[in-house]
Amino acid sequence: MINANRRFQRFSLWRDMTAGSWRVAFLSCLGAIVYGYDVSWWSSVLGMPEFRKRFGIYDAKTEKYTISAQLQSAGSAIPYAGLGLGSVLATQISDRFGRRDGIMVMSIGYIIAVIIEVTSNSYWQVVIGRFCNGIPQGLAATMLPIYQSECAPASCRGGLISIYTWFVDIGAVTATGIVYNTWSRKDSGSYKIVMGIQIIYPLLILVTLPFLPETPRYLCMKGREDEALQVLTSLRKDSEQATLELEDIKVSLNIHVDESSWVDLFKGSNLRRTIIALVIPTVETWQGLSFIGNYLVVFLISLGTTNTYQLVVLINSVLLMTLTFFFWAPDFFGRRTLLLFGSACMWAFMFIVASAGGLDVSTVSEGRQQVAVGMLFLWAIVYSSTWANLTWVTLAEIPTTRLKTKTAGLGYFLQICSTIIVTLVVPYLQSDAYVNWGAYIGFLFGSFSFIGFWFVFFFYPETKGATIEELDLFFEQRLSVSQFSKVRHGKHIVEHGDEPESAELETRSSDGMQKRTEVISQI
């Protein structure tokens, strides 16, 4: 019992977090709820009878109203253009006005977009509202993980950034739950209630904004070091730790003082960091994320399921529960391990979904249908405990400090471009009037999990436990994937007698950074 208590006290989220840092971690992620809510309510509403009746076309053969493949494609893809625009604007707003003021702009944008959606009387006004909603979502997806990483202690940075994903799934579960309770209504309230409820979250953000500080790294970038020290002192266990961390930030910023243009993303050691930050979110989308988010309801209906909305609620609930119980996993198992495990499993599950569903989903037996649905549940569990968290972690910690918002913005922009392609193409690939792949679409997404596995294996270094400033140093020294692991665990340091065996990159001063450079040069 005593040993268990000691192990718990060494757990980074218990050891290094304060009440102030927990407050910042949770309040800063309220904007993520709208992101998950928006994608989830749209995919559910596409199958809603009243929505189809008001905006669809009557099919005399099936005696049902349907939303055409063209309208589905446009309604799902166009809003992602707003997300892309928001991710680009985030770099300008966040670097010029600050991370905190960027959150305020994001909240105001959400409110305007929701009003447009709720007052819509045409399909295209709904799409315009979702496009406008996409802009603050792009701001949130780019800025909030960065905000978390710049406020979090290095030892639990992965877990805190994972909270962003947890809030995304809170939004998704909330949306599917509300849809489940309104879908049978015979008036426009069936979908307008779903649209309107999401305005609650940006209002909460504006109310809680006074309790969020600006990030210490942004304050240092603007020369406001006294304010940065005050913020760090409020977020760390003691003032000495805050002072030493401030020194590390200043050293890192001085090393990269001239790196501030878009061209610098592809220069020197930054090129490697940029490639990782661009590939990981892009591969995540092509592994099936966009398909599950936008067309899950349509796919389940095509399989012949009779409890479609219950299944959607359950799948989103499973995603949330997995995130709740495994948000600590990146800081325990490591980023690289989880990404490799996730890709291997998702590759297998998508191939099984495709095989069980077959080319003609109308002939799928009940047994094969259950296998396909079961694999989707397993896919959701593995995804939410691996790639769902680590895509945001990658965008927040891989880029260099001065280029962080630009790299993260570009990475998220490419992810949005991939999502637009997927959402535009999937309805045609699955429709029997066009390509008619049916469930075979799973082979496409599973293949990208295979690609993702090998990219991570050869190119993604383990970053667990290293401070942002130390990562700047490691990439600057062009360490290989294996060398990252050696330095991070202190193995090579022990061999040269520089630090004790238990050392785990806990250096917090400029002298320590210099010592780390000397050790790296000996590898």
N, C-alpha and C positions, 0 to 999 in steps of 0.2 A: 504493500500500500504506500509506503514511504517512497520507494523507488518510482512508483507510478506518478506520485505527486511531484517528485523532482523532475521527471521527464516532461510533465505538463508545464511546469514553470520554465523549462528551457524552450518551450514552444514559442516561436518568434512573435506570433500574434498576441500572446499573453505577456511575453517578456518586454517587448519593445514598443507596444502601443500604449497611448494615453487616452484619457477621455476626450481630449481635444482632437486627436488624430482620428478617433472613431467617429466623432461628430462630422468632421470634414469628409471622411470616406463615404458616409451614408448620404449626407445632405447634397453633396456634389453630384450624386448619381440619380437624382430624381428625374432629370431630363432623359435618362436612358429608358424610363418607363414608357414614354410616348413613342420611342423608336420601336420597341417590341409590340406595343399596342397597335400602332398603325399597320404594320405588316400583317399582324395576326387578324385584325378585324377585316381587312380587305380580302384575305384568302377565304375567310368564312362567309363573308357577305356575298361573294361571287356565287355561292351555292344556295343563297337564301331565296325562297320562293317569291316573296314580295318584291325583292330587289330585281329579280329576273323579270317579273311581270311588268314592272315600271320601266325598266331600261333594256329589256331583251326583245327577242323576236319570237313569235308563236310558231312552233313546229307542229304542223298538222299530223305528221306521222306519229310522233310521240305524245301529242296533245299536251305539250309542256312549253313553257317559255324558256329560251336559252340565250345566253350571252355569247355572241359569235366569237370565233377565235381571234378575229381582228380586234374586236373591242376588248376582249380579255388581255390580249397582248399589249394594246395601247394603254389600257388602264393600269396594268401592272408595271410597265416599263417606264412610262413618262415620268411618274413621280421620282424614279431613281435619278433622273436628270437633275431634279432639285437637290437630291442628296449629293450628287457630284459637285454641283454649284456651291452647296454649303461647305463641302470639304475644302474647296479652293479658297472660299472667302474666309474660312477659319484661320488660315495661315496669316492673312492680313489683319483680321480683327484681333486675334490672340496675341500676335507679336507687337502690334501697335498700341492697343488699348489695354491688354492684359487678359489673363485667363478668366478672372472673375467677372470683368465687364462683358467678356464674350458670353458667359453663361446668362447674363441679363438680356443681351440681344437675342440669344437663343430662345428664351422664355417668351419674349414679346412676339417673336416670329411664330411660335406655336399657337399663341392665342389668336392671331390674325388668321392663320390657316384653318383652325377649327371652326371659326365663324363662317368662313367661306364654305366649308364642307356642310355644315348643318343647315345653311340657308339654300342649299342647292336643290333645284327642281329638274336638272338635266344631268345625264351621265357625264358630260364633258365638264360641267361645273364641279362635280365630285372629283374628277381627275385633276382639274386646276387646283382645287383645294389640297389634294394630296401632293401635288407638285410643290405648292407653297409650304406644306408641312415638311416636305423633304429637305428644304433648305436648313431649317434649324436642326433637323435630324443629322444632317451632314456636319453642322457645327458641333453637335453633341458627340458624334462618333469620333471626331478628330480631337476635340479639346478636352473632353472629360477624362479619357484614359491618361492624357498628358498631365492634366491637373492632378490626378491621383498619383502618378509616378513621381511628380516633382514635390509632393507633400509626404509621400510614404517613406518609412525607414527602409533601407536596402533589404533587410532580412525578410520583410513581409510584403515587398512591392508586388510580387505576382499575385498574392492572395487578395490584396486591396484592389488591384486593377480588375480582378475577377468579379469583384462586387458590381462593377459596371454591367457585366454580362448577366449577373443575377437579377439586377433591376430590369434589364431588357426582358428577361423571362417573366418577371412579375407582371410587366405590361402585357405580354403575350397571353398569360393565363387569365388575367383580368378580362381581356378582350374576348377570348373564347368563352369564358363563363357568362359574360353579358350577352353575347350572341346566342348562346344556348337558351337563355331565358327570354329572348325577344324574337327569335327567328320565326316563330309561328304566328306572330301578330299579323293582322290583315290590313295594316296601314303603314304609312311611311315611318312611323315610330319604330318599326322593327329594325331599321338600320340607322335612323337619325339619332335615336337614343345612344346607340353604340358610338356614333361620331361625336356626340356632344359631351359625353362623360370624360373624354380625354383632356378637356380644358382644365380639369381640376389640377392636374400635375404642374403645368407651367405657373399657375397661380400659387401653388405651394412653393415653387422655386423662388418666386419673387418675394414671398413672405420670409423665407429662410435665408435669403441672400446676405443680409447683414451679419450672419453668423459664419460666413465663409471668408477666410483671408485670401489675399493674393499669394501666389506660390513664391517661396523663397528664391528659387532660381530665376524667375522672371524679374523679381525685385533686384537681384544682383546684376542681371543683364542691363537694367536701367540705372545702375549705380546707387541704388537705394539700399545699401548694405545694413544700415541700422535697423530699417524696417524688416529686412530679411532675417536678421538675428532675432528680433522680437517674435516673428512668426515661428521660426525654428524652435525657439525656447518654449513656445506654447504647445508645440507638437511633439517634443522629445521628452525623455525621462528626466534629463538634467541639463543644466546650462552648459556644462563642459562639453557634452556630446554635441549640443547645438553649435557651439563655437568652433569645434573641430570640423564639423560638417560644412559650416560656412566657409572655412578655409579651403576645403576640398573643392567646393563649388567655384570659388574665386580662382584657384589654380587652373581648373578645367576651362573656365571661360577665358582666361588669359592665353592658354595654349591655342584655343580655337577662335581667337578674337576676330580674325578676318573672314571667317567662314560664314557668310550670311546670304549668299546669292543662290539662285536655283541651279546655276552651273556647277556650284561646289558640291552638289549632290552626287555628281559623277566624277569627282576628282579624287585621286589618291586613295586613301583607306576608306573614304566615304562611299566609294562605288560599291564595295562589298556590302556595306550596311544598307545601302539603298536597294540593292538587288534582293536581299533578304526581306526587307520591309515591303517590297512590291510583290514578290512572289507568294509569300505566305497568305495574305488576304485574298489574292486572286485565286489561288488553288482552293482556299476554303469555300469560295462561292461555287466553283466548278465541281466540288465534291457532293453537291446536292442541297446546300443550304438554301439557295434561292428557290429551288424547286419545292422544297418542303414548306418554305415560308409563304409562297404565293399560290401553289397549285395542289396542296395536300388534300383539300376538300374535294376538288374536282377529280383527283386521282382516286381517292377512296370511293367516290360515287361510281366511277368507271369500273372499279373492281366488283361493284355490286353490293357493297356494305349497306346495311339497313340502319346502322347506328352511327352514321358518319360524324355527327357533331359531338356525340359522346366520346368517340375515338380521338377527335381533335383536342377536346378538353383534356383527355387523359394523356395524350402525347405531350402537350404543353406542360401539364402538371409534372410529368416524369422529367422533362427538361429542367423545370424549376427545382424539383426535389434533388436531382443529381447535382445541380450547381450549388445548392444549399449545403450538401454534405461533402462536396469535393472542392470548394473554392480555395481551400488551403493546399490542394495537391501540387500546384506549380512550384511552391516553395519547399515542398517535402520531397517529391519525386524528381523534380527538375523539369525544365521546359522541353528539352530535347527528348527525353524518355517518353513523356506524354504524347508529344506530336507523332513519334514513331509508332507507338502503340495505337493511337487513334486512327492513323492512316491505314494501318494493316487491317484493323477490325472493320472500319467503314468500307474499305475496298471489298471485303468478303461479304458484308451484309447487303450492299447494293447489288452485287452480282446475284445473290440469292433472291432478292426482291424481283430482279429482272427475270430470273429463271422460273420462279413460282408464278409470277403474273403472266408470263408468256406474251406472245405477239398479239394475240386476240384476247383481251381481258374479258370479253363477253362470254367466253367459254370456260372461264376459270372455275374450278370446283371449289366447294366450301373449304376443303382441307388446304388447298393451295392458297386460297384467299387468306386463311388464318396464318399460314406461314409467311406470306408477304407482309401482312400487318405486324406480325411478331418481329420480323426483321427490321421494320421501320421503327418499332419501339427500341430495339437493341441499338440501332443506328443512333437514335436520339440520345440514349444513355451515354454511349461512348463519345459522341460529338460534344455533348454538354460538359463532359468531364475532361475533355482534352482541347480540341481546336476552338471551341466556343470561347474559352478563356484566353487561350494563348495567342490568338490573332491580335487581340487588343494589347496584350502584354508585349508582343513583338513590336507593334507600332509605337508603344510608349517608351520602351527601353533600348531597342536596337539603334535608333538614330542618334547621332551626336547631339550634344546639348543645344548648340546654336542653330542647328538645322532640324530640330525635332518636329516643329509644327509643319515645316515644308515637306519633310520626308513622310510624316504621318498623313498629311493631307494628300500627297500624291499617291501613297499606298491605298488610302481609302478611296480616292478617285478612281483608280484602276479597278478596285473591287466593285465599285458602282458600275463602271463600264461593263465588267463581266456580268454583273447582275442584269443589266439592261439587255445584253445579248441573250442571256438565258431566258428571261421573261418574255422576250420577243419571239424566240425560236421554239420554246417548249410547246406552246399550244399547237403549232403546226406539226412538230415532230410526233405528237401524240394523237392528233385528230385523224379520224379515219378518212376524212376528205383530202388529206394531204399525204404526209409520209407514213402515218399509221404505225409508229413504233410501239405504241402502247407501253407496257411495263418494261420493254427492252431499253427504255431511256435510262434504266438503272445501270446498264453496261457502260454508258457514257460517263456517268458520274463516278462509278466505281473505278474507272480507268484513271481519273484524275487523282483519286486517293492513292493509287499505285505510283503516280508521278510525284505526288507530295511526299510519300515515304522516302523515295530515293533522294529527293532534293534535301530534305531534312538530314538524312544520313550523311551526305557528303558536305553540306554547306552550313548547317545551323549549329553554332557552338552553344555549349551549356552556359547560361548566364546567371543561374541561381546563386543568390548570396552576394553577388558583386554589386558595389555601388555604381551609380550612373557614371561617376567620374572615373572609376576604375575600368568600366567598359570602354570609355573614351580612350584610355591608355592602352588597353589590350588590342583594340582595333588599330590604333595608331602604330603599334608595334607589329601589326600584321601576323598575329598568332594564328596558327592553324586550329582546326576543331579540337584535335587531341591536346594541343598546348594550352588551350583555354582551360581544359579540365585539370591539367597539371597545376597551373598557377592558381586556379580557383580553390583547389583543395589543399594548396600549400605543400604538395608532395616535393616539388623541385626545391622549394624554399628549405624544407627540412634537410634535404641532401647537402645543402651548402651551409647549414648551420645558422641561417639568418633568423629563423623564428622557431618557436616551439611547435611540436608535432600537431597540436590541436588548432593551429592558426587557420582561420577561414576568411581571409581578406577582410578583417575588421579594422584596417588602418583608416584613420579619419583625419589625418593631418597632411600638410604639404611635404613634410619630411618623410612620411610614410609613402606617399606617392613616388617620391624620388627613389626610395629604397626598392619599391616594387619595380621601377624601371630598370634598376641595376640587376635585379634577379632575373627579369625577363630576358635581358641581354645575354644571360648565361645559358639559355635554353638552346 
